[in-house]
Amino acid sequence: MILLMIRFKYFSVIILHMVNKSYMKGYRKERSIVNRARARGCLSFRSAGSHSAVDVVIVDRESREIQLIQCKPDDIKSSEVKRLLKEGEGLDGQYTVGFYVI
């Protein structure tokens, strides 16, 4: 459950929101991975709410490696792991990376 208070000039609003337990579990796992990568000095971030093949991106400047991570529960079925690996097949390999400020 999330309790949110929004203060306006003349009044406040309190919002009570029930959060999906599975979502929160996944969110915590993603945040844990991001925080551990940052502790190692990597650039890392979540692609929040993306519903894509990639939940977390980690850029390791030292090893010059970019990791694209799909987070799933620890009790995931092997058939689901195979399906996800097949879905992400084209993501492995070498890329040319550019950095831009727009």
C-alpha positions as protocol buffer text, in pm:
chain_id: "A"
residue {
  index: 1
  type: MET
  ca { x: 0 y: 0 z: 0 }
}
residue {
  index: 2
  type: ILE
  ca { x: 127 y: 345 z: -87 }
}
residue {
  index: 3
  type: LEU
  ca { x: 19 y: 652 z: 102 }
}
residue {
  index: 4
  type: LEU
  ca { x: 76 y: 974 z: -85 }
}
residue {
  index: 5
  type: MET
  ca { x: 7 y: 1325 z: 40 }
}
residue {
  index: 6
  type: ILE
  ca { x: -10 y: 1609 z: -210 }
}
residue {
  index: 7
  type: ARG
  ca { x: -7 y: 1957 z: -60 }
}
residue {
  index: 8
  type: PHE
  ca { x: -168 y: 2244 z: -243 }
}
residue {
  index: 9
  type: LYS
  ca { x: -178 y: 2606 z: -138 }
}
residue {
  index: 10
  type: TYR
  ca { x: -507 y: 2581 z: 53 }
}
residue {
  index: 11
  type: PHE
  ca { x: -561 y: 2208 z: 108 }
}
residue {
  index: 12
  type: SER
  ca { x: -396 y: 1866 z: 103 }
}
residue {
  index: 13
  type: VAL
  ca { x: -503 y: 1545 z: -65 }
}
residue {
  index: 14
  type: ILE
  ca { x: -417 y: 1201 z: 69 }
}
residue {
  index: 15
  type: ILE
  ca { x: -416 y: 916 z: -181 }
}
residue {
  index: 16
  type: LEU
  ca { x: -420 y: 555 z: -67 }
}
residue {
  index: 17
  type: HIS
  ca { x: -316 y: 316 z: -344 }
}
residue {
  index: 18
  type: MET
  ca { x: -293 y: -62 z: -335 }
}
residue {
  index: 19
  type: VAL
  ca { x: 15 y: -179 z: -523 }
}
residue {
  index: 20
  type: ASN
  ca { x: 40 y: -519 z: -691 }
}
residue {
  index: 21
  type: LYS
  ca { x: 263 y: -742 z: -475 }
}
residue {
  index: 22
  type: SER
  ca { x: 427 y: -904 z: -779 }
}
residue {
  index: 23
  type: TYR
  ca { x: 509 y: -562 z: -922 }
}
residue {
  index: 24
  type: MET
  ca { x: 667 y: -451 z: -593 }
}
residue {
  index: 25
  type: LYS
  ca { x: 870 y: -773 z: -570 }
}
residue {
  index: 26
  type: GLY
  ca { x: 1001 y: -719 z: -924 }
}
residue {
  index: 27
  type: TYR
  ca { x: 1066 y: -351 z: -857 }
}
residue {
  index: 28
  type: ARG
  ca { x: 1274 y: -437 z: -549 }
}
residue {
  index: 29
  type: LYS
  ca { x: 1474 y: -698 z: -743 }
}
residue {
  index: 30
  type: GLU
  ca { x: 1543 y: -448 z: -1023 }
}
residue {
  index: 31
  type: ARG
  ca { x: 1646 y: -178 z: -774 }
}
residue {
  index: 32
  type: SER
  ca { x: 1876 y: -424 z: -598 }
}
residue {
  index: 33
  type: ILE
  ca { x: 2050 y: -511 z: -927 }
}
residue {
  index: 34
  type: VAL
  ca { x: 2085 y: -142 z: -1017 }
}
residue {
  index: 35
  type: ASN
  ca { x: 2223 y: -51 z: -674 }
}
residue {
  index: 36
  type: ARG
  ca { x: 2478 y: -336 z: -676 }
}
residue {
  index: 37
  type: ALA
  ca { x: 2598 y: -231 z: -1022 }
}
residue {
  index: 38
  type: ARG
  ca { x: 2629 y: 132 z: -912 }
}
residue {
  index: 39
  type: ALA
  ca { x: 2827 y: 21 z: -607 }
}
residue {
  index: 40
  type: ARG
  ca { x: 3074 y: -140 z: -851 }
}
residue {
  index: 41
  type: GLY
  ca { x: 3104 y: 193 z: -1033 }
}
residue {
  index: 42
  type: CYS
  ca { x: 2881 y: 105 z: -1328 }
}
residue {
  index: 43
  type: LEU
  ca { x: 2621 y: 322 z: -1494 }
}
residue {
  index: 44
  type: SER
  ca { x: 2290 y: 143 z: -1442 }
}
residue {
  index: 45
  type: PHE
  ca { x: 1919 y: 214 z: -1465 }
}
residue {
  index: 46
  type: ARG
  ca { x: 1575 y: 55 z: -1483 }
}
residue {
  index: 47
  type: SER
  ca { x: 1350 y: 83 z: -1783 }
}
residue {
  index: 48
  type: ALA
  ca { x: 1048 y: 126 z: -1557 }
}
residue {
  index: 49
  type: GLY
  ca { x: 715 y: 0 z: -1683 }
}
residue {
  index: 50
  type: SER
  ca { x: 857 y: -77 z: -2024 }
}
residue {
  index: 51
  type: HIS
  ca { x: 707 y: -426 z: -2067 }
}
residue {
  index: 52
  type: SER
  ca { x: 997 y: -488 z: -2303 }
}
residue {
  index: 53
  type: ALA
  ca { x: 1269 y: -753 z: -2315 }
}
residue {
  index: 54
  type: VAL
  ca { x: 1496 y: -532 z: -2100 }
}
residue {
  index: 55
  type: ASP
  ca { x: 1425 y: -433 z: -1738 }
}
residue {
  index: 56
  type: VAL
  ca { x: 1773 y: -318 z: -1632 }
}
residue {
  index: 57
  type: VAL
  ca { x: 2066 y: -178 z: -1830 }
}
residue {
  index: 58
  type: ILE
  ca { x: 2418 y: -186 z: -1686 }
}
residue {
  index: 59
  type: VAL
  ca { x: 2715 y: -17 z: -1852 }
}
residue {
  index: 60
  type: ASP
  ca { x: 3050 y: -130 z: -1713 }
}
residue {
  index: 61
  type: ARG
  ca { x: 3304 y: 130 z: -1824 }
}
residue {
  index: 62
  type: GLU
  ca { x: 3597 y: -78 z: -1703 }
}
residue {
  index: 63
  type: SER
  ca { x: 3518 y: -397 z: -1895 }
}
residue {
  index: 64
  type: ARG
  ca { x: 3343 y: -198 z: -2171 }
}
residue {
  index: 65
  type: GLU
  ca { x: 3045 y: -430 z: -2143 }
}
residue {
  index: 66
  type: ILE
  ca { x: 2676 y: -344 z: -2163 }
}
residue {
  index: 67
  type: GLN
  ca { x: 2440 y: -586 z: -1991 }
}
residue {
  index: 68
  type: LEU
  ca { x: 2071 y: -601 z: -2082 }
}
residue {
  index: 69
  type: ILE
  ca { x: 1882 y: -779 z: -1804 }
}
residue {
  index: 70
  type: GLN
  ca { x: 1530 y: -919 z: -1785 }
}
residue {
  index: 71
  type: CYS
  ca { x: 1430 y: -970 z: -1420 }
}
residue {
  index: 72
  type: LYS
  ca { x: 1204 y: -1261 z: -1331 }
}
residue {
  index: 73
  type: PRO
  ca { x: 1110 y: -1437 z: -1006 }
}
residue {
  index: 74
  type: ASP
  ca { x: 1356 y: -1694 z: -870 }
}
residue {
  index: 75
  type: ASP
  ca { x: 1100 y: -1973 z: -919 }
}
residue {
  index: 76
  type: ILE
  ca { x: 1056 y: -1911 z: -1294 }
}
residue {
  index: 77
  type: LYS
  ca { x: 996 y: -2223 z: -1505 }
}
residue {
  index: 78
  type: SER
  ca { x: 1274 y: -2336 z: -1739 }
}
residue {
  index: 79
  type: SER
  ca { x: 1032 y: -2320 z: -2034 }
}
residue {
  index: 80
  type: GLU
  ca { x: 974 y: -1951 z: -1959 }
}
residue {
  index: 81
  type: VAL
  ca { x: 1351 y: -1890 z: -1940 }
}
residue {
  index: 82
  type: LYS
  ca { x: 1392 y: -2055 z: -2282 }
}
residue {
  index: 83
  type: ARG
  ca { x: 1112 y: -1842 z: -2427 }
}
residue {
  index: 84
  type: LEU
  ca { x: 1268 y: -1521 z: -2292 }
}
residue {
  index: 85
  type: LEU
  ca { x: 1615 y: -1614 z: -2418 }
}
residue {
  index: 86
  type: LYS
  ca { x: 1467 y: -1678 z: -2763 }
}
residue {
  index: 87
  type: GLU
  ca { x: 1286 y: -1342 z: -2748 }
}
residue {
  index: 88
  type: GLY
  ca { x: 1612 y: -1165 z: -2668 }
}
residue {
  index: 89
  type: GLU
  ca { x: 1830 y: -1358 z: -2916 }
}
residue {
  index: 90
  type: GLY
  ca { x: 1900 y: -1060 z: -3140 }
}
residue {
  index: 91
  type: LEU
  ca { x: 2023 y: -847 z: -2849 }
}
residue {
  index: 92
  type: ASP
  ca { x: 2351 y: -1036 z: -2802 }
}
residue {
  index: 93
  type: GLY
  ca { x: 2651 y: -932 z: -3009 }
}
residue {
  index: 94
  type: GLN
  ca { x: 2862 y: -630 z: -3083 }
}
residue {
  index: 95
  type: TYR
  ca { x: 2723 y: -282 z: -3132 }
}
residue {
  index: 96
  type: THR
  ca { x: 2863 y: 56 z: -3213 }
}
residue {
  index: 97
  type: VAL
  ca { x: 2776 y: 287 z: -2924 }
}
residue {
  index: 98
  type: GLY
  ca { x: 2753 y: 663 z: -2946 }
}
residue {
  index: 99
  type: PHE
  ca { x: 2710 y: 913 z: -2664 }
}
residue {
  index: 100
  type: TYR
  ca { x: 2507 y: 1227 z: -2738 }
}
residue {
  index: 101
  type: VAL
  ca { x: 2382 y: 1529 z: -2549 }
}
residue {
  index: 102
  type: ILE
  ca { x: 2059 y: 1651 z: -2704 }
}
